[in-house]
Amino acid sequence: MRLSNFLLWQIAYTEIWVTETLWPDFRRAELFRAILEYQSRERRFGAVDTGRPRGASGADGSMIPAAARIDRDLG
């Protein structure tokens, strides 16, 4: 897909989904297909892959947020 330098800074983190279906033929099934594909994407928000399990937030791989671990360790 070519964007022709249109708003390149504004679309830096935009997730684009392209379909072969033209607008007059775009129906509910196509919309659901787009939503399902969008939900299955892995988002890193600019971070690089660390090799941790998906969804793990701590260095130890735990799902406890960092602030809660600090409180737990200090308390």
Order of alpha helices (4+ residues) and beta strands (2+ residues): alpha-alpha
